[in-house]
Amino acid sequence: MNILIVSDAWLPQVNGVVRTISTVRAELEAMGHRVEVIGPDRFRTVPMPTYPEIRLALGAGRRLWSMIDALRPDCIHIATEGPLGFAARRYCLKRGKPFTTAYHTRFPEYVRDRAPVPLALSYAVVRRFHKPSSAVMVATPSIENDLAARGFSNIRRWTRGVDTELFRPRAKGFLNVPRPISLYVGRVAVEKNLEDFLRLDLPGTKMVVGDGPARAELQQKYPHVVWAGAKHGEELARHYAEADVFVFPSRTDTFGLVLLEALASGVPVAAYPVPGPLDVVDGSGAGCLDEDLKRAIETALTIPAQRCRDYALSYSWRRSAEQFLSNLKPFG
């Protein structure tokens, strides 16, 4: 099948949406499908306000429509509610083509954290965007229930996976810092609620792997934290495996791929009991969820590494790709 994915989040961006799409794309291609991704890299772009690392496509309309016509896809999946997503949505509605969408990001909450926009207004826009979709793909039951309560329909599950060969337990000791090492991996941005972790009085070392618009300010404010910057591939995997506990302070993620990457590395998770961690970690015995984040960290440090690894092995990117494929709506 000839599959087209349109996404405002795409390479060279580094985030969970890009990792999900690129990994599932590789799985689908290994299954014999052709997958094309149209992202901002094909257009003139401007930096997103308050988040310059993300580029937004300009004037995507006619050019995007011509690209879609030339590709002649069998089905279209719209991954994001951005300029490209809206342009692809208009194309499908105008041409009478079915399409699917995904709810990767709690966009209304992200907007609220940056501007005085009421949640009800943002959710009305997002709900309208997804309403014509044949399937709104979500990663977890918590997000599905939340969207259903807000009037969304046609919701279908699309789980996530983890590369258990890259992310695996390794010998510790390549970082010469005091233990225990409490690690955060991800974007350094306001919506990640990182200061809840950074301000804690913890023994050992707090480490942040990642970059983002809030890094300069937070690095100046918390100089005793080890700021390792963005890491990729083998280097990223080594930093995961070096940690003693993985701390996930976000309250707005829809899943959190980093949770699985940490668990696959044999590192227990400490997080708040909110969507994402509730769906991935709760009841697994591989982490601790608590409204007292310090207590969650202290408890997680007692969890055996093998329990975390065994749990992560149940997540497969092939299963994720098969689920994605079953949710698609081919043209009639």
C-alpha positions as CSV (number, residue, x, y, z in Angstrom):
1,M,0.0,0.0,0.0
2,N,1.2,3.5,-0.8
3,I,0.9,5.5,2.5
4,L,1.3,9.2,2.9
5,I,2.0,10.8,6.3
6,V,1.8,14.6,6.6
7,S,3.4,16.0,9.7
8,D,4.5,19.4,11.0
9,A,6.9,17.5,13.3
10,W,9.6,15.9,11.2
11,L,13.4,15.7,10.8
12,P,15.6,17.4,11.8
13,Q,13.4,17.9,14.9
14,V,14.1,15.6,17.7
15,N,11.0,14.6,19.7
16,G,8.7,11.7,20.4
17,V,6.4,12.4,17.5
18,V,9.3,12.3,15.0
19,R,10.8,9.2,16.6
20,T,7.4,7.5,16.5
21,I,6.7,8.3,12.8
22,S,10.2,7.5,11.6
23,T,10.3,4.2,13.5
24,V,6.8,3.1,12.4
25,R,7.7,4.1,8.8
26,A,10.7,1.8,8.9
27,E,8.5,-1.1,10.2
28,L,5.9,-0.5,7.6
29,E,8.5,-0.4,4.8
30,A,9.9,-3.7,6.1
31,M,6.4,-5.1,5.8
32,G,6.4,-4.2,2.1
33,H,4.5,-0.9,2.2
34,R,5.7,2.4,0.6
35,V,5.6,5.3,3.1
36,E,6.2,8.9,2.2
37,V,6.4,11.6,4.8
38,I,5.8,15.3,3.9
39,G,7.2,17.6,6.6
40,P,8.3,21.2,6.9
41,D,11.7,20.3,5.5
42,R,10.2,20.6,2.0
43,F,8.9,24.2,2.5
44,R,10.0,27.6,3.4
45,T,9.7,27.9,7.2
46,V,9.6,30.3,10.1
47,P,10.5,29.5,13.7
48,M,7.6,28.7,16.0
49,P,7.0,31.6,18.5
50,T,8.5,30.7,21.9
51,Y,10.0,27.5,20.4
52,P,12.4,28.4,17.6
53,E,13.8,24.9,17.3
54,I,10.4,24.0,15.7
55,R,10.0,25.3,12.1
56,L,6.5,26.0,10.7
57,A,5.9,25.7,7.0
58,L,4.7,28.8,5.0
59,G,2.4,28.8,2.1
60,A,1.9,25.0,2.1
61,G,-1.5,24.9,0.4
62,R,-1.1,24.6,-3.3
63,R,2.3,23.1,-3.2
64,L,1.3,20.5,-0.7
65,W,-1.8,19.6,-2.8
66,S,0.4,19.2,-5.9
67,M,2.7,16.9,-4.0
68,I,-0.2,14.7,-2.8
69,D,-1.5,14.5,-6.4
70,A,1.9,13.5,-7.7
71,L,2.4,10.8,-5.0
72,R,-1.1,9.3,-5.7
73,P,-1.3,7.7,-2.2
74,D,-3.8,4.9,-1.3
75,C,-4.4,6.5,2.1
76,I,-3.5,9.7,4.0
77,H,-2.6,10.1,7.7
78,I,-2.3,13.6,9.2
79,A,-0.1,13.5,12.2
80,T,-0.3,17.1,13.6
81,E,-2.6,20.0,14.0
82,G,-0.2,22.5,12.4
83,P,0.0,24.4,9.0
84,L,0.7,21.2,7.0
85,G,-1.9,19.3,8.9
86,F,-4.6,21.9,8.2
87,A,-3.5,22.1,4.5
88,A,-3.7,18.3,4.1
89,R,-7.1,18.3,5.9
90,R,-8.4,20.9,3.4
91,Y,-7.2,18.8,0.5
92,C,-8.9,15.6,1.8
93,L,-12.2,17.4,2.5
94,K,-12.1,19.2,-0.9
95,R,-11.3,16.0,-2.8
96,G,-13.6,13.8,-0.8
97,K,-10.8,11.6,0.4
98,P,-10.9,9.8,3.8
99,F,-8.0,10.5,6.2
100,T,-6.9,9.6,9.7
101,T,-5.3,11.8,12.3
102,A,-3.3,11.3,15.5
103,Y,-3.4,13.1,18.9
104,H,0.3,13.1,19.8
105,T,0.4,16.2,21.9
106,R,-1.9,17.8,24.4
107,F,-1.8,21.0,22.3
108,P,-4.4,23.0,24.4
109,E,-2.4,22.5,27.6
110,Y,0.8,23.5,25.8
111,V,-0.8,26.7,24.5
112,R,-2.2,27.5,28.0
113,D,1.3,27.2,29.4
114,R,2.6,29.9,27.0
115,A,-0.4,32.2,26.5
116,P,-3.6,33.2,28.3
117,V,-5.8,31.1,26.0
118,P,-8.8,29.2,27.7
119,L,-8.6,25.5,27.4
120,A,-12.2,25.3,26.2
121,L,-11.3,27.5,23.2
122,S,-8.2,25.5,22.3
123,Y,-10.0,22.2,22.6
124,A,-12.8,23.5,20.4
125,V,-10.3,24.2,17.6
126,V,-8.6,20.8,18.1
127,R,-11.9,18.9,18.2
128,R,-13.0,20.6,15.0
129,F,-9.7,19.7,13.3
130,H,-10.2,16.0,14.1
131,K,-13.9,15.7,13.7
132,P,-13.9,14.6,10.0
133,S,-11.2,12.0,10.6
134,S,-12.0,8.4,10.0
135,A,-9.9,7.5,13.0
136,V,-8.3,9.7,15.7
137,M,-5.3,7.6,16.9
138,V,-4.3,7.9,20.5
139,A,-1.6,6.1,22.4
140,T,-3.2,5.3,25.8
141,P,-6.6,4.6,27.5
142,S,-6.3,7.7,29.6
143,I,-6.0,10.0,26.6
144,E,-8.8,8.2,24.9
145,N,-11.1,8.6,27.9
146,D,-10.2,12.3,28.2
147,L,-10.9,13.1,24.6
148,A,-14.1,11.1,24.6
149,A,-15.3,13.2,27.6
150,R,-14.4,16.3,25.6
151,G,-16.6,15.3,22.7
152,F,-14.1,13.6,20.4
153,S,-15.3,10.6,18.4
154,N,-13.8,7.9,16.1
155,I,-11.0,7.3,18.6
156,R,-8.7,4.3,17.9
157,R,-5.7,3.0,19.8
158,W,-2.2,3.3,18.5
159,T,0.4,2.1,21.0
160,R,4.1,2.7,21.0
161,G,7.3,0.5,21.1
162,V,10.9,0.6,22.1
163,D,14.2,-0.5,20.6
164,T,15.3,-3.1,23.2
165,E,18.5,-3.8,21.4
166,L,19.7,-0.2,21.6
167,F,18.2,0.6,24.9
168,R,19.5,-2.1,27.3
169,P,21.2,-2.5,30.7
170,R,24.9,-1.8,30.5
171,A,27.8,-1.6,33.0
172,K,27.7,1.6,34.9
173,G,30.6,3.9,35.6
174,F,31.5,5.9,32.5
175,L,30.3,9.1,34.2
176,N,32.4,10.2,37.1
177,V,29.7,11.8,39.2
178,P,28.2,11.1,42.7
179,R,25.5,8.5,42.9
180,P,22.6,7.9,42.7
181,I,22.1,9.5,39.3
182,S,18.6,10.9,38.8
183,L,18.1,11.4,35.1
184,Y,15.7,13.4,32.9
185,V,15.7,12.9,29.1
186,G,13.6,15.1,26.8
187,R,12.9,18.6,25.6
188,V,13.9,21.4,28.0
189,A,10.7,23.4,27.7
190,V,8.1,24.9,30.0
191,E,5.4,22.2,29.3
192,K,7.8,19.5,30.6
193,N,7.4,20.9,34.1
194,L,11.1,20.3,34.6
195,E,11.6,22.6,37.6
196,D,9.5,20.2,39.8
197,F,12.5,17.9,39.4
198,L,15.3,20.4,39.4
199,R,14.3,22.1,42.7
200,L,14.2,18.9,44.7
201,D,16.8,18.3,47.4
202,L,18.2,14.9,46.3
203,P,21.4,12.9,47.1
204,G,23.8,12.2,44.3
205,T,23.5,13.9,40.9
206,K,20.7,15.3,38.9
207,M,21.3,15.0,35.2
208,V,19.4,16.5,32.2
209,V,19.9,15.1,28.7
210,G,18.2,17.2,26.1
211,D,17.9,20.7,24.8
212,G,15.2,23.3,24.2
213,P,14.1,26.9,24.6
214,A,14.2,26.8,28.5
215,R,17.6,25.4,28.8
216,A,19.7,28.6,29.1
217,E,17.4,30.0,31.8
218,L,17.2,26.7,33.8
219,Q,21.0,26.0,33.5
220,Q,21.8,29.4,35.0
221,K,19.2,28.9,37.7
222,Y,20.3,25.3,38.6
223,P,24.1,25.3,38.0
224,H,24.7,22.2,40.1
225,V,22.7,20.0,37.7
226,V,24.7,18.2,35.1
227,W,23.5,19.5,31.7
228,A,24.6,17.0,29.2
229,G,22.8,18.4,26.2
230,A,21.1,16.5,23.4
231,K,22.3,12.9,22.8
232,H,21.4,10.4,20.1
233,G,21.8,6.7,19.3
234,E,24.5,4.8,21.3
235,E,25.5,7.9,23.3
236,L,21.9,8.4,24.4
237,A,21.5,4.8,25.3
238,R,24.7,4.9,27.4
239,H,23.3,7.8,29.4
240,Y,20.1,6.0,30.1
241,A,21.8,2.9,31.3
242,E,24.1,5.0,33.6
243,A,21.2,6.3,35.6
244,D,19.8,4.9,38.8
245,V,16.4,6.4,38.4
246,F,14.5,8.1,35.6
247,V,12.5,11.2,36.6
248,F,9.6,12.2,34.4
249,P,8.0,15.4,35.8
250,S,5.7,16.2,32.9
251,R,2.0,16.3,33.4
252,T,1.0,16.9,29.8
253,D,2.5,14.1,27.7
254,T,0.2,11.7,25.9
255,F,2.6,8.8,26.3
256,G,6.3,9.4,26.9
257,L,8.6,7.3,24.8
258,V,11.4,8.1,27.1
259,L,9.6,6.0,29.8
260,L,10.0,2.9,27.8
261,E,13.6,3.7,26.8
262,A,14.5,4.1,30.5
263,L,12.7,0.9,31.5
264,A,14.4,-1.1,28.6
265,S,17.7,0.2,30.0
266,G,16.9,-1.3,33.3
267,V,16.2,2.1,35.0
268,P,13.0,2.5,37.2
269,V,10.7,5.4,36.6
270,A,9.6,8.1,39.1
271,A,6.7,10.3,37.9
272,Y,3.4,11.9,38.7
273,P,0.2,9.7,38.5
274,V,-1.1,11.4,35.3
275,P,-1.9,10.2,31.8
276,G,1.2,8.8,30.2
277,P,2.9,7.4,33.3
278,L,-0.4,5.9,34.5
279,D,-0.8,4.1,31.2
280,V,2.8,3.0,30.8
281,V,4.0,2.4,34.4
282,D,1.1,2.0,36.8
283,G,0.7,-1.5,38.1
284,S,3.9,-2.7,36.3
285,G,6.1,-2.7,39.4
286,A,8.8,-1.0,37.3
287,G,8.3,2.5,38.7
288,C,6.6,4.6,41.3
289,L,3.9,7.2,40.7
290,D,3.3,9.7,43.4
291,E,2.2,13.3,43.8
292,D,5.2,13.7,46.0
293,L,7.9,13.4,43.3
294,K,10.8,13.1,45.8
295,R,9.0,10.2,47.5
296,A,8.5,8.6,44.1
297,I,12.2,8.9,43.3
298,E,13.2,7.4,46.7
299,T,10.8,4.4,46.2
300,A,11.8,3.9,42.5
301,L,15.5,3.6,43.6
302,T,14.6,0.3,45.4
303,I,13.2,-1.4,42.2
304,P,15.4,-4.1,40.6
305,A,16.7,-3.3,37.1
306,Q,15.6,-6.7,35.7
307,R,12.0,-6.0,36.6
308,C,12.1,-2.8,34.5
309,R,13.8,-4.6,31.6
310,D,11.4,-7.5,31.6
311,Y,8.4,-5.2,31.5
312,A,9.8,-3.1,28.6
313,L,10.3,-6.2,26.5
314,S,6.5,-6.5,26.1
315,Y,6.4,-3.3,23.9
316,S,7.1,-3.9,20.2
317,W,7.4,-1.4,17.3
318,R,6.1,-4.1,15.0
319,R,2.9,-4.3,17.0
320,S,2.7,-0.5,16.9
321,A,3.1,-0.5,13.1
322,E,0.4,-3.2,12.7
323,Q,-2.0,-1.2,14.8
324,F,-1.3,2.0,12.8
325,L,-1.9,0.1,9.6
326,S,-5.2,-1.4,10.8
327,N,-6.5,2.1,11.7
328,L,-5.8,3.6,8.2
329,K,-8.7,4.3,5.8
330,P,-7.7,3.5,2.2
331,F,-9.5,5.4,-0.6
332,G,-12.5,3.6,-2.0
